[in-house]
Amino acid sequence: MKTKSQLLLSLILLLSCKHVGALRSGQLDQDSHIKFSDKPEGNAAPTGNFNVVRDELSRPIPPFYSMEAFINEYKKDLTTFFDVYQPVLKKQGRILALKFHNHADPGYKFMTLIAPDSANIYVNYSIPQRELTGDAFTMALCHEIGHVLGGYPLHSRSNDLSFASAEGQADYYSSLVCARKLWSNDAKLNAQVRQDADPKAVELCSKAWSRPAEQNICVRSIVASKKVFESISQMTLDIGVNSGEAGETTTDTYPDPQCRIESVVQGALCKLSYDVNLVTKEKNDIDKTSCMKGTGARASCWFRD
């Protein structure tokens, strides 16, 4: 069995405005790793092309909670996510897994543990009670995978965390790369979402993109992320750009909720062609992972270069 030092679990990145992130020493051992197959391991639920597992290393998950019901509710969203990102992580020699946990603090909704051989996305069992739509759940997953693949700027809280993308960058990546890839074949649903969307999102996306298909994905990602951030913060947020107060330096921790939605908006408006397989952490590659100026550039409320 691997020791804590061998696991090198370096990071918990929390999708929560209430918590600025906390480090957790490596509790996971080799027996708890999830390998992808058509057969579930241990207490994993059978899902076809991915595995989902209960993580009860800290606190038991209440018996009344049905993980299977959650999987059935979000099965399409989970399948699409794993179909895209499982191969990407495999190329890095990593296992991608989603695990349900029961943290003592209910503020811990989503978090990601990154190790050299794995990327585990943790979902608090209470998430279904918040009634997130499938789109909102997808954007939460996109934020988490953005910590793994989002590139510069990185977390700088310690040397061990320097390989993980900052919170604002994970928000930016979620709409710039992830949502576009996951929803690229959902033309009909993308158009339906647009019909009932916030007019401001439609206006911004229509100005940035010429083709309706691109406009619709842009709108869908903004609307879904707004639901996530409003659910977490219990605040009503505005859709717009340059709505947050400009910071003096780049922050790698959580921006305020309004700044976070602005980051998603800017990612959705950026016309950069970004290969989902691109993995770079270098500042010199920043032009490969973002729009540098004007429409679609990283929100100034958290990023200052």
KEKE-3310 file (N, C-alpha, C; in steps of 0.2 Angstrom, whole numbers, plus 5000, padded with zeros to 4 digits):
npx = (5004:5002:5011:5007:5016:5020:5009:5007:4996:4990:4981:4966:4954:4941:4924:4917:4910:4911:4922:4939:4948:4956:4970:4972:4979:4986:4974:4970:4972:4980:4970:4958:4958:4950:4947:4944:4931:4919:4914:4909:4919:4922:4911:4906:4895:4887:4889:4891:4901:4909:4915:4908:4910:4907:4915:4920:4930:4931:4918:4903:4891:4875:4862:4850:4853:4853:4864:4864:4852:4856:4865:4857:4850:4859:4865:4867:4874:4886:4891:4894:4904:4914:4917:4924:4934:4940:4949:4959:4965:4970:4980:4989:4993:4985:4971:4954:4941:4925:4919:4908:4906:4905:4907:4912:4909:4896:4898:4907:4906:4910:4925:4942:4955:4971:4984:4999:4996:4982:4966:4954:4937:4927:4911:4899:4887:4875:4873:4863:4851:4851:4846:4852:4852:4855:4864:4870:4876:4885:4893:4899:4907:4915:4922:4930:4938:4945:4954:4964:4968:4968:4979:4990:4985:4993:4989:4998:5000:5008:5023:5020:5007:5009:5006:4993:4979:4973:4958:4950:4955:4951:4937:4936:4941:4931:4920:4927:4933:4929:4914:4911:4916:4909:4896:4895:4889:4876:4865:4851:4847:4855:4850:4837:4839:4843:4832:4824:4833:4843:4841:4853:4864:4861:4863:4876:4883:4878:4884:4898:4900:4897:4890:4875:4876:4887:4884:4874:4879:4888:4878:4872:4882:4884:4872:4870:4881:4879:4868:4874:4883:4875:4867:4877:4881:4870:4866:4859:4865:4873:4874:4887:4901:4916:4911:4915:4926:4942:4956:4972:4982:4985:4974:4974:4965:4948:4938:4926:4908:4902:4912:4916:4906:4908:4921:4917:4909:4918:4926:4917:4915:4927:4936:4946:4953:4954:4963:4956:4965:4977:4989:4997:5007:5014:5018:5023:5015:5003:4996:4991:4981:4971:4961:4970:4967:4954:4937:4933:4945:4953:4945:4947:4945:4950:4962:4978:4990)
npy = (4994:5011:5025:5040:5050:5045:5045:5059:5068:5083:5093:5101:5108:5119:5121:5133:5148:5151:5145:5146:5136:5121:5112:5094:5081:5066:5054:5044:5028:5015:5005:5012:5018:5021:5011:5012:5003:4991:4985:4988:4993:4988:4997:5004:5012:5004:5010:5009:5016:5023:5024:5027:5031:5028:5038:5035:5038:5048:5052:5043:5041:5046:5033:5035:5041:5040:5035:5030:5035:5048:5046:5041:5053:5062:5055:5056:5068:5065:5054:5061:5070:5061:5054:5063:5068:5057:5050:5061:5063:5050:5050:5057:5048:5047:5043:5046:5050:5051:5054:5051:5060:5064:5077:5085:5098:5107:5116:5112:5108:5104:5097:5094:5082:5081:5071:5064:5052:5052:5060:5065:5069:5076:5075:5082:5073:5080:5088:5084:5088:5101:5104:5106:5109:5098:5105:5115:5106:5100:5112:5114:5102:5105:5116:5110:5101:5110:5115:5105:5105:5118:5127:5141:5156:5149:5140:5146:5144:5135:5126:5113:5115:5121:5116:5117:5124:5141:5147:5157:5155:5142:5144:5152:5143:5133:5138:5142:5131:5118:5117:5120:5109:5099:5101:5102:5094:5096:5103:5106:5106:5117:5127:5128:5131:5144:5151:5154:5161:5173:5189:5197:5189:5183:5194:5198:5186:5186:5197:5193:5181:5175:5164:5156:5143:5144:5155:5150:5140:5147:5156:5146:5141:5152:5154:5142:5142:5154:5149:5140:5148:5156:5147:5143:5154:5161:5172:5185:5187:5197:5197:5201:5211:5217:5220:5218:5224:5230:5221:5223:5214:5197:5185:5169:5162:5161:5172:5185:5181:5188:5192:5179:5175:5184:5180:5167:5172:5180:5169:5162:5171:5172:5169:5160:5146:5131:5117:5103:5094:5100:5103:5114:5123:5134:5151:5157:5152:5158:5164:5154:5149:5158:5173:5188:5202:5214:5208:5194:5192:5187:5191:5206:5208:5198:5194:5200:5204)
npz = (5000:4996:5004:5012:5008:4996:4988:4986:4986:4982:4982:4987:4979:4980:4975:4980:4986:5000:5006:5005:5001:5006:5013:5011:5019:5011:5011:5003:4998:4988:4987:4985:4973:4958:4943:4926:4919:4912:4923:4939:4953:4970:4980:4969:4958:4944:4928:4914:4904:4914:4931:4947:4963:4981:4994:5009:5018:5027:5033:5035:5022:5023:5025:5018:5007:4989:4979:4966:4961:4959:4949:4939:4936:4932:4921:4907:4907:4914:4907:4894:4899:4904:4893:4885:4893:4900:4890:4888:4901:4903:4893:4900:4910:4920:4931:4930:4940:4948:4964:4978:4993:5011:5018:5034:5035:5027:5017:5009:4993:4980:4975:4970:4970:4966:4959:4954:4947:4946:4945:4955:4956:4968:4975:4985:4995:4997:4986:4976:4983:4981:4969:4957:4940:4925:4916:4925:4934:4925:4922:4934:4935:4924:4929:4939:4932:4925:4934:4933:4920:4915:4914:4915:4924:4939:4955:4969:4982:4989:4985:4982:4976:4964:4951:4949:4941:4944:4954:4947:4934:4932:4931:4920:4910:4910:4902:4891:4885:4890:4891:4878:4871:4877:4873:4860:4851:4853:4846:4845:4858:4863:4856:4861:4874:4873:4869:4881:4888:4898:4892:4892:4891:4879:4870:4872:4868:4855:4849:4850:4843:4826:4820:4823:4830:4838:4845:4853:4861:4869:4876:4883:4892:4900:4906:4913:4922:4929:4937:4945:4953:4959:4966:4975:4982:4986:4981:4970:4954:4941:4923:4914:4908:4914:4926:4939:4952:4948:4952:4960:4959:4952:4958:4966:4973:4978:4968:4971:4969:4959:4951:4947:4939:4929:4924:4918:4908:4900:4896:4888:4878:4871:4856:4854:4847:4855:4859:4867:4871:4874:4886:4896:4907:4907:4908:4897:4887:4887:4877:4870:4878:4881:4877:4873:4874:4875:4870:4878:4885:4900:4915:4923:4936:4943:4937:4933:4923)
capx = (5000:5006:5011:5004:5021:5020:5003:5008:4990:4993:4977:4959:4951:4934:4920:4912:4913:4912:4928:4945:4952:4960:4974:4971:4985:4984:4971:4968:4977:4979:4964:4953:4958:4945:4949:4938:4929:4912:4911:4910:4924:4920:4904:4905:4889:4888:4887:4893:4908:4913:4913:4907:4911:4906:4921:4918:4936:4930:4912:4898:4886:4868:4859:4844:4855:4854:4869:4861:4847:4859:4868:4852:4847:4864:4869:4869:4880:4892:4893:4898:4910:4919:4919:4928:4940:4944:4955:4963:4968:4974:4986:4994:4994:4980:4964:4949:4936:4920:4918:4904:4909:4901:4912:4908:4906:4892:4901:4912:4901:4914:4932:4947:4961:4976:4990:5003:4992:4975:4962:4947:4932:4923:4904:4896:4881:4870:4872:4856:4846:4851:4842:4856:4851:4861:4869:4873:4881:4891:4898:4903:4912:4920:4927:4934:4943:4949:4960:4969:4970:4967:4985:4992:4990:4992:4989:5004:5000:5014:5026:5016:5001:5010:5004:4985:4976:4970:4951:4948:4957:4946:4931:4937:4942:4925:4916:4931:4935:4925:4907:4911:4918:4904:4889:4896:4884:4869:4863:4844:4846:4858:4845:4831:4841:4844:4825:4822:4839:4843:4843:4860:4868:4860:4866:4884:4885:4877:4889:4904:4900:4893:4886:4870:4878:4892:4881:4870:4884:4890:4873:4870:4887:4884:4866:4871:4886:4875:4864:4879:4886:4869:4866:4882:4882:4863:4865:4857:4871:4872:4878:4890:4908:4919:4906:4919:4931:4948:4961:4979:4987:4982:4973:4973:4960:4941:4935:4919:4903:4900:4918:4917:4902:4911:4926:4914:4906:4923:4928:4912:4915:4933:4935:4952:4952:4958:4962:4955:4971:4982:4991:5002:5007:5019:5016:5024:5010:4997:4992:4987:4975:4967:4961:4974:4965:4947:4932:4935:4951:4952:4942:4952:4943:4955:4968:4982:4997)
capy = (5000:5017:5029:5047:5054:5042:5047:5066:5071:5089:5099:5101:5114:5119:5125:5136:5154:5151:5142:5148:5130:5119:5106:5088:5076:5060:5049:5039:5023:5011:5001:5016:5020:5018:5010:5013:4997:4991:4982:4992:4991:4989:5000:5009:5010:5002:5016:5008:5018:5026:5022:5032:5027:5032:5039:5035:5038:5053:5051:5039:5044:5044:5027:5036:5044:5035:5037:5027:5040:5054:5044:5041:5059:5065:5050:5059:5073:5062:5051:5065:5072:5056:5052:5068:5069:5051:5049:5066:5061:5044:5052:5060:5043:5048:5040:5051:5047:5055:5051:5055:5061:5067:5081:5088:5105:5107:5121:5108:5105:5100:5098:5090:5080:5080:5067:5062:5047:5053:5067:5063:5075:5074:5078:5081:5069:5084:5092:5083:5092:5108:5104:5108:5106:5095:5110:5118:5101:5100:5117:5113:5098:5109:5120:5106:5099:5116:5115:5100:5106:5125:5131:5147:5156:5143:5141:5148:5144:5132:5123:5107:5116:5125:5114:5117:5131:5145:5147:5161:5151:5136:5147:5154:5136:5130:5140:5143:5125:5112:5117:5120:5103:5094:5103:5104:5090:5097:5109:5107:5109:5123:5132:5128:5135:5151:5154:5156:5164:5180:5193:5200:5183:5182:5200:5197:5181:5187:5202:5190:5176:5176:5159:5154:5137:5146:5159:5146:5136:5153:5157:5140:5140:5157:5153:5137:5144:5158:5145:5137:5153:5159:5142:5142:5161:5163:5179:5186:5189:5200:5194:5206:5211:5223:5222:5217:5229:5227:5220:5226:5208:5191:5181:5162:5160:5163:5179:5186:5178:5192:5191:5173:5174:5188:5175:5163:5176:5181:5163:5160:5176:5172:5165:5156:5139:5128:5110:5100:5089:5104:5103:5118:5127:5139:5158:5159:5149:5161:5166:5148:5147:5164:5179:5192:5208:5215:5204:5187:5192:5186:5196:5210:5208:5193:5193:5206:5202)
capz = (5000:4996:5010:5011:5004:4989:4985:4984:4985:4983:4982:4987:4976:4982:4971:4985:4988:5007:5008:5001:5000:5012:5011:5015:5018:5007:5014:4998:4996:4982:4986:4984:4966:4953:4937:4922:4916:4912:4929:4945:4958:4977:4980:4964:4954:4937:4924:4907:4902:4919:4937:4952:4970:4987:4998:5016:5022:5033:5037:5031:5018:5025:5021:5014:5000:4984:4974:4960:4959:4957:4943:4934:4935:4928:4917:4901:4908:4916:4901:4890:4902:4904:4886:4883:4897:4902:4886:4889:4907:4901:4890:4906:4914:4926:4931:4931:4944:4952:4971:4983:5000:5016:5022:5040:5033:5021:5012:5004:4988:4975:4976:4966:4972:4960:4961:4948:4944:4946:4946:4958:4958:4974:4975:4992:4994:4998:4980:4973:4987:4979:4963:4951:4933:4922:4914:4930:4936:4920:4922:4940:4933:4920:4933:4942:4927:4924:4939:4931:4913:4913:4913:4918:4930:4944:4962:4972:4990:4991:4979:4980:4973:4959:4945:4948:4939:4949:4954:4941:4928:4931:4929:4913:4906:4910:4896:4885:4882:4892:4889:4870:4869:4879:4870:4853:4847:4856:4843:4846:4865:4864:4853:4866:4880:4871:4869:4887:4892:4900:4886:4892:4888:4871:4867:4872:4863:4848:4847:4849:4838:4820:4819:4829:4834:4843:4850:4858:4866:4873:4880:4887:4897:4904:4910:4918:4927:4934:4942:4950:4957:4963:4971:4980:4985:4988:4979:4963:4950:4935:4918:4910:4908:4918:4932:4945:4953:4946:4957:4959:4957:4951:4964:4964:4977:4975:4967:4973:4965:4953:4947:4944:4933:4923:4921:4913:4902:4896:4892:4883:4872:4868:4850:4853:4846:4861:4859:4873:4873:4876:4893:4897:4914:4906:4907:4890:4883:4889:4871:4868:4882:4882:4873:4877:4875:4873:4871:4879:4889:4907:4919:4927:4943:4947:4933:4932:4921)
cpx = (5004:5006:5008:5009:5021:5014:5003:5001:4991:4988:4970:4957:4944:4930:4915:4915:4914:4919:4934:4950:4956:4964:4972:4976:4982:4981:4970:4973:4976:4973:4958:4953:4953:4947:4943:4937:4922:4909:4913:4915:4921:4912:4903:4898:4890:4885:4888:4900:4911:4911:4912:4907:4909:4913:4919:4924:4935:4924:4907:4893:4879:4865:4854:4846:4856:4858:4867:4856:4850:4862:4863:4850:4852:4868:4871:4875:4886:4895:4897:4904:4916:4921:4924:4935:4944:4950:4961:4968:4972:4980:4992:4996:4990:4974:4959:4943:4931:4918:4913:4906:4904:4906:4908:4906:4902:4894:4905:4907:4905:4921:4936:4953:4966:4982:4993:4999:4985:4972:4955:4943:4927:4916:4901:4889:4875:4868:4865:4851:4846:4848:4846:4853:4856:4866:4873:4878:4887:4896:4902:4909:4918:4925:4932:4940:4947:4955:4966:4972:4970:4973:4986:4986:4988:4992:4997:5005:5005:5017:5023:5010:5002:5008:4997:4983:4972:4962:4948:4949:4952:4939:4931:4938:4935:4920:4921:4932:4930:4918:4906:4912:4912:4897:4890:4891:4877:4865:4856:4843:4849:4853:4839:4833:4841:4837:4823:4828:4839:4845:4850:4865:4867:4863:4873:4886:4884:4882:4896:4905:4895:4888:4881:4872:4883:4889:4877:4874:4886:4885:4872:4875:4886:4878:4867:4876:4883:4871:4869:4881:4881:4867:4870:4882:4876:4863:4862:4863:4869:4876:4881:4898:4910:4914:4909:4924:4938:4953:4968:4984:4982:4980:4972:4968:4953:4940:4928:4914:4902:4906:4919:4912:4905:4917:4923:4911:4912:4926:4923:4912:4922:4933:4942:4950:4957:4957:4962:4961:4977:4983:4997:5002:5011:5016:5017:5019:5003:4992:4989:4981:4971:4967:4965:4971:4957:4942:4935:4942:4949:4949:4947:4951:4947:4961:4972:4989:5002)
cpy = (5006:5021:5036:5051:5051:5044:5054:5069:5078:5095:5097:5108:5114:5123:5128:5143:5155:5149:5144:5142:5128:5113:5100:5083:5070:5055:5043:5034:5019:5007:5005:5019:5017:5017:5010:5006:4997:4988:4987:4989:4992:4991:5005:5007:5009:5008:5015:5010:5022:5023:5028:5028:5031:5032:5040:5035:5042:5052:5047:5043:5041:5038:5029:5039:5039:5038:5035:5032:5046:5052:5044:5048:5063:5061:5053:5064:5070:5058:5055:5068:5067:5054:5057:5068:5063:5050:5055:5065:5055:5045:5055:5054:5043:5044:5046:5048:5052:5051:5055:5055:5064:5071:5084:5095:5105:5112:5118:5105:5101:5102:5093:5089:5078:5077:5066:5057:5047:5060:5064:5069:5072:5078:5077:5078:5074:5088:5091:5087:5099:5109:5107:5105:5102:5099:5113:5112:5100:5106:5117:5108:5101:5113:5116:5103:5104:5117:5110:5102:5114:5129:5137:5152:5150:5145:5142:5147:5140:5129:5117:5108:5120:5123:5114:5124:5135:5145:5151:5158:5145:5138:5148:5148:5133:5132:5141:5136:5119:5112:5117:5113:5098:5095:5104:5100:5091:5103:5111:5110:5115:5129:5133:5132:5143:5155:5157:5160:5171:5184:5196:5195:5183:5188:5200:5192:5182:5192:5198:5185:5177:5171:5157:5148:5139:5151:5155:5142:5142:5155:5152:5140:5146:5156:5148:5139:5149:5155:5142:5142:5156:5154:5142:5149:5163:5170:5180:5190:5192:5197:5200:5206:5217:5225:5221:5222:5226:5227:5222:5220:5202:5187:5174:5159:5162:5170:5179:5183:5182:5192:5185:5172:5178:5184:5170:5166:5177:5175:5161:5165:5175:5167:5161:5149:5135:5121:5107:5096:5094:5105:5108:5122:5133:5146:5160:5156:5152:5162:5160:5146:5152:5169:5184:5199:5209:5210:5197:5186:5190:5192:5200:5210:5202:5192:5200:5203:5207)
cpz = (5000:5002:5008:5006:4997:4985:4982:4982:4987:4984:4983:4985:4977:4978:4976:4986:4995:5009:5003:5000:5006:5010:5015:5013:5014:5011:5010:4997:4990:4981:4985:4977:4962:4946:4932:4918:4915:4918:4935:4950:4965:4977:4975:4960:4947:4932:4916:4906:4908:4926:4942:4958:4976:4991:5005:5021:5028:5037:5032:5028:5021:5021:5017:5007:4995:4979:4967:4957:4956:4950:4937:4932:4930:4923:4911:4902:4910:4911:4896:4893:4902:4897:4883:4887:4900:4897:4887:4896:4906:4898:4895:4911:4921:4925:4933:4935:4947:4958:4975:4990:5004:5020:5028:5039:5027:5016:5007:4999:4983:4977:4972:4970:4966:4962:4954:4944:4944:4947:4949:4959:4963:4974:4982:4991:4994:4991:4977:4976:4985:4972:4958:4945:4930:4919:4919:4933:4931:4921:4929:4939:4929:4924:4937:4938:4925:4928:4936:4924:4911:4912:4917:4919:4935:4951:4964:4979:4992:4985:4977:4976:4966:4952:4944:4946:4944:4949:4948:4934:4926:4929:4922:4908:4905:4904:4890:4881:4884:4890:4881:4868:4870:4875:4863:4848:4849:4853:4845:4853:4866:4861:4858:4872:4879:4871:4875:4891:4893:4894:4886:4889:4881:4868:4867:4868:4856:4845:4846:4844:4832:4819:4825:4833:4839:4848:4855:4863:4871:4878:4885:4893:4902:4909:4915:4923:4932:4939:4947:4955:4962:4968:4977:4985:4988:4987:4972:4959:4943:4929:4914:4911:4911:4923:4938:4946:4952:4952:4955:4957:4956:4957:4962:4968:4974:4974:4970:4968:4958:4948:4944:4938:4927:4920:4916:4907:4897:4892:4887:4877:4868:4862:4849:4852:4850:4860:4866:4876:4875:4884:4894:4904:4913:4905:4900:4885:4884:4883:4868:4872:4884:4877:4877:4878:4872:4875:4872:4883:4896:4911:4923:4934:4947:4943:4932:4929:4921)
residu = (MET:LYS:THR:LYS:SER:GLN:LEU:LEU:LEU:SER:LEU:ILE:LEU:LEU:LEU:SER:CYS:LYS:HIS:VAL:GLY:ALA:LEU:ARG:SER:GLY:GLN:LEU:ASP:GLN:ASP:SER:HIS:ILE:LYS:PHE:SER:ASP:LYS:PRO:GLU:GLY:ASN:ALA:ALA:PRO:THR:GLY:ASN:PHE:ASN:VAL:VAL:ARG:ASP:GLU:LEU:SER:ARG:PRO:ILE:PRO:PRO:PHE:TYR:SER:MET:GLU:ALA:PHE:ILE:ASN:GLU:TYR:LYS:LYS:ASP:LEU:THR:THR:PHE:PHE:ASP:VAL:TYR:GLN:PRO:VAL:LEU:LYS:LYS:GLN:GLY:ARG:ILE:LEU:ALA:LEU:LYS:PHE:HIS:ASN:HIS:ALA:ASP:PRO:GLY:TYR:LYS:PHE:MET:THR:LEU:ILE:ALA:PRO:ASP:SER:ALA:ASN:ILE:TYR:VAL:ASN:TYR:SER:ILE:PRO:GLN:ARG:GLU:LEU:THR:GLY:ASP:ALA:PHE:THR:MET:ALA:LEU:CYS:HIS:GLU:ILE:GLY:HIS:VAL:LEU:GLY:GLY:TYR:PRO:LEU:HIS:SER:ARG:SER:ASN:ASP:LEU:SER:PHE:ALA:SER:ALA:GLU:GLY:GLN:ALA:ASP:TYR:TYR:SER:SER:LEU:VAL:CYS:ALA:ARG:LYS:LEU:TRP:SER:ASN:ASP:ALA:LYS:LEU:ASN:ALA:GLN:VAL:ARG:GLN:ASP:ALA:ASP:PRO:LYS:ALA:VAL:GLU:LEU:CYS:SER:LYS:ALA:TRP:SER:ARG:PRO:ALA:GLU:GLN:ASN:ILE:CYS:VAL:ARG:SER:ILE:VAL:ALA:SER:LYS:LYS:VAL:PHE:GLU:SER:ILE:SER:GLN:MET:THR:LEU:ASP:ILE:GLY:VAL:ASN:SER:GLY:GLU:ALA:GLY:GLU:THR:THR:THR:ASP:THR:TYR:PRO:ASP:PRO:GLN:CYS:ARG:ILE:GLU:SER:VAL:VAL:GLN:GLY:ALA:LEU:CYS:LYS:LEU:SER:TYR:ASP:VAL:ASN:LEU:VAL:THR:LYS:GLU:LYS:ASN:ASP:ILE:ASP:LYS:THR:SER:CYS:MET:LYS:GLY:THR:GLY:ALA:ARG:ALA:SER:CYS:TRP:PHE:ARG:ASP)
# end
